[in-house]
């Protein structure tokens, strides 16, 4: 990525393994859309769900020229599953954006 990847941990112990997993996912985003300005990933342990146990909430904010894409509904008891699902969601949003930009450029030519 051109700019640093911001990773924040709330209630989650910082670990190299988690940081590497986030970095791997973010590098794939950079390959899909190289003009990403910023990628912020927040990992939060949400202890409010008593009936469901502890849930990890992953929020990803990706800033691209003219837009900000946000994935913030991914929760799971397994942090890596929540990460995977959040990056799938943001990847889909980026793919949709790329598709729309291609369609717009074809229509204007």
Contact map, one row per residue, 1 for C-alpha under 8 A:
1111100000000000000000000110010001010000000000000000000000000000000000000000000000000000000000000000000000000
1111000000000000000000000000000000011000000000000000000000000000000000000000000000000000000000000000000000000
1111100000000000000000000000000000001100000000000000000000000000000000000000000000000000000000000000000000000
1111110000000000000000000000000000000110000000000000000000000000000000000000000000000000000000000000000000000
1011111000000000000000100100000000000111100000000000000000000000000000000000000000000000000000000000000000000
0001111100000000000000000000000000000011100000000000000000000000000000000000000000000000000000000000000000000
0000111110000000001000000000000000000001111000000000000000000000000000000000000000000000000000000000000000000
0000011111000000000000000000000000000001111000000000000000000000000000000000000000000000000000000000000000000
0000001111111100000000000000000000000000011100000000000000000000000000000000000000000000000000000000000000000
0000000111111000000000000000000000000000011110000000000000000000000000000000000000000000000000000000000000000
0000000011111000000000000000000000000000000111000000000000000000000000000000000000000000000000000000000000000
0000000011111100000000000000000000000000001110000000000000000000000000000000000000000000000000000000000000000
0000000011111110000000000000000000000000000000000000000000000000000000000000000000000000000000000000000000000
0000000010011111011000000000000000000000000000000000000000000000000000000000000000000000000000000000000000000
0000000000001111111000000000000000000000000000000000000000000000000000000000000000000000000000000000000000000
0000000000000111111100000000000000000000000000000000000000000000000000000000000000000000000000000000000000000
0000000000000011111110000000000000000000000000000000000000000000000000000000000000000000000000000000000000000
0000000000000111111111000000000000000000000000000000000000000000000000000000000100000000000000000000000000000
0000001000000111111111100000000000000000000000000000000000000000000000000000000000000000000000000000000000000
0000000000000001111111110000000000000000000000000000000000000000000000000000000000000000000000000000000000000
0000000000000000111111111000000000000000000000000000000000000000000000000000000100000000000000000000000000000
0000000000000000011111111100000000000000100000000000000000000000000000000000000000100000000000000000000000000
0000100000000000001111111110000000000000000000000000000000000000000000000000000000000000000000000000000000000
0000000000000000000111111111000000000000000000000000000000000000000000000000000000000000000000000000000000000
0000000000000000000011111111100000000000000000000000000000000000000000000000000000010010000000000000000000000
1000100000000000000001111111110000000010000000000000000000000000000000000000000000000010000000000000000000000
1000000000000000000000111111111000000000000000000000000000000000000000000000000000000000000000000000000000000
0000000000000000000000011111111100000000000000000000000000000000000000000000000000000000000000000000000000000
0000000000000000000000001111111111000000000000000000000000000000000000000000000000000000001000000000000000000
1000000000000000000000000111111111110000000000000000000000000000000000000000000000000000000000000000000000000
0000000000000000000000000011111111000000000000000000000000000000000000000000000000000000000000000000000000000
0000000000000000000000000001111111000000000000000000000000000000000000000000000000000000000001100000000000000
0000000000000000000000000000111111110000000000000000000000000000000000000000000000000000000001000100000000000
1000000000000000000000000000111111110000000000000000000000000000000000000000000000000000000000000000000000000
0000000000000000000000000000010011111000000000000000000000000001100000000000000000000000000000000000000000000
1100000000000000000000000000010011111110000000000000000000000111100000000000000000000000000000000000000000000
0110000000000000000000000000000000111110000000000000000000000111100000000000000000000000000000000000000000000
0011100000000000000000000000000000011111000000000000000000001111000000000000000000000000000000000000000000000
0001110000000000000000000100000000011111100000000000000000011110000000000000000000000000000000000000000000000
0000111100000000000000000000000000000111110000000000000000011100000000000000000000000000000000000000000000000
0000111100000000000001000000000000000011111000000000000001111000000000000000000000000000000000000000000000000
0000001111000000000000000000000000000001111100000000000011110000000000000000000000000000000000000000000000000
0000001111010000000000000000000000000000111110000000000111100000000000000000000000000000000000000000000000000
0000000011110000000000000000000000000000011111000000000111000000000000000000000000000000000000000000000000000
0000000001110000000000000000000000000000001111100000011110000000000000000000000000000000000000000000000000000
0000000000100000000000000000000000000000000111111000011110000000000000000000000000000000000000000000000000000
0000000000000000000000000000000000000000000011111100111000000000000000000000000000000000000000000000000000000
0000000000000000000000000000000000000000000001111100010000000000000000000000000000000000000000000000000000000
0000000000000000000000000000000000000000000001111111111000000000000000000000000000000000000000000000000000000
0000000000000000000000000000000000000000000000111111110000000000000000000000000000000000000000000000000000000
0000000000000000000000000000000000000000000000001111100000000000000000000000000000000000000000000000000000000
0000000000000000000000000000000000000000000000001111111000000000000000000000000000000000000000000000000000000
0000000000000000000000000000000000000000000000101111111000000000000000000000100000000000000000000000000000000
0000000000000000000000000000000000000000000011111101111100000000000000000000100000000000000000000000000000000
0000000000000000000000000000000000000000000011101001111110000000000000000011110000000000000000000000000000000
0000000000000000000000000000000000000000001111000000011111000000000000000011111001000000000000000000000000000
0000000000000000000000000000000000000000011111000000001111100000000000011111001001000000000000000000000000000
0000000000000000000000000000000000000000111100000000000111110000000000111110000001100100000000000000000000000
0000000000000000000000000000000000000000111000000000000011111000000001111100000000000100000000000000000000000
0000000000000000000000000000000000000011110000000000000001111100000001110000000000000110010000000000000000000
0000000000000000000000000000000000000111100000000000000000111110000111100000000000000000000000000000000000000
0000000000000000000000000000000000011111000000000000000000011111000111000000000000000000010000000000000000000
0000000000000000000000000000000000011110000000000000000000001111101110000000000000000000000000000000000000000
0000000000000000000000000000000000111100000000000000000000000111111110000000000000000000000000000000000000000
0000000000000000000000000000000000111000000000000000000000000011111000000000000000000000000000000000000000000
0000000000000000000000000000000000000000000000000000000000000001111100000000000000000000000000000000000000000
0000000000000000000000000000000000000000000000000000000000000011111110000000000000000000000000000000000000000
0000000000000000000000000000000000000000000000000000000000001111011111000000000000000000000000000000000000000
0000000000000000000000000000000000000000000000000000000000001111001111100000000000000000010011000000000000000
0000000000000000000000000000000000000000000000000000000000111100000111110000000000000000010000000000000000000
0000000000000000000000000000000000000000000000000000000001111000000011111100000000000100110000000000000000000
0000000000000000000000000000000000000000000000000000000011110000000001111100000000000100000000000000000000000
0000000000000000000000000000000000000000000000000000000011100000000000111110000000000100000000000000000000000
0000000000000000000000000000000000000000000000000000000011100000000000111111000001101100000000000000000000000
0000000000000000000000000000000000000000000000000000001111000000000000001111100001000000000000000000000000000
0000000000000000000000000000000000000000000000000000001110000000000000000111111011000000000000000000000000000
0000000000000000000000000000000000000000000000000000111100000000000000000011111001000000000000000000000000000
0000000000000000000000000000000000000000000000000000001100000000000000000001111111000000000000000000000000000
0000000000000000000000000000000000000000000000000000000110000000000000000001111111100000000000000000000000000
0000000000000000010010000000000000000000000000000000000000000000000000000000011111110000000000000000000000000
0000000000000000000000000000000000000000000000000000000000000000000000000001011111111000000000000000000000000
0000000000000000000000000000000000000000000000000000000111000000000000000111111111111100000000000000000000000
0000000000000000000001000000000000000000000000000000000001000000000000000100001111111110000000000000000000000
0000000000000000000000001000000000000000000000000000000000000000000000000000000111111111000000000000000000000
0000000000000000000000000000000000000000000000000000000000000000000000000100000011111111100000000000000000000
0000000000000000000000000000000000000000000000000000000001110000000000111100000001111111110000000000000000000
0000000000000000000000001100000000000000000000000000000000010000000000000000000000111111111000000000000000000
0000000000000000000000000000000000000000000000000000000000000000000000000000000000011111111100000000000000000
0000000000000000000000000000000000000000000000000000000000000000000000100000000000001111111110000000000000000
0000000000000000000000000000000000000000000000000000000000010100000011100000000000000111111111000000000000000
0000000000000000000000000000100000000000000000000000000000000000000000000000000000000011111111100000000000000
0000000000000000000000000000000000000000000000000000000000000000000000000000000000000001111111110000000000000
0000000000000000000000000000000000000000000000000000000000000000000010000000000000000000111111111000000000000
0000000000000000000000000000000110000000000000000000000000000000000010000000000000000000011111111100000000000
0000000000000000000000000000000100000000000000000000000000000000000000000000000000000000001111111110000000000
0000000000000000000000000000000000000000000000000000000000000000000000000000000000000000000111111111000000000
0000000000000000000000000000000000000000000000000000000000000000000000000000000000000000000011111111100000000
0000000000000000000000000000000010000000000000000000000000000000000000000000000000000000000001111111110000000
0000000000000000000000000000000000000000000000000000000000000000000000000000000000000000000000111111111000000
0000000000000000000000000000000000000000000000000000000000000000000000000000000000000000000000011111111100000
0000000000000000000000000000000000000000000000000000000000000000000000000000000000000000000000001111111110000
0000000000000000000000000000000000000000000000000000000000000000000000000000000000000000000000000111111111000
0000000000000000000000000000000000000000000000000000000000000000000000000000000000000000000000000011111111100
0000000000000000000000000000000000000000000000000000000000000000000000000000000000000000000000000001111111110
0000000000000000000000000000000000000000000000000000000000000000000000000000000000000000000000000000111111111
0000000000000000000000000000000000000000000000000000000000000000000000000000000000000000000000000000011111111
0000000000000000000000000000000000000000000000000000000000000000000000000000000000000000000000000000001111111
0000000000000000000000000000000000000000000000000000000000000000000000000000000000000000000000000000000111111
0000000000000000000000000000000000000000000000000000000000000000000000000000000000000000000000000000000011111
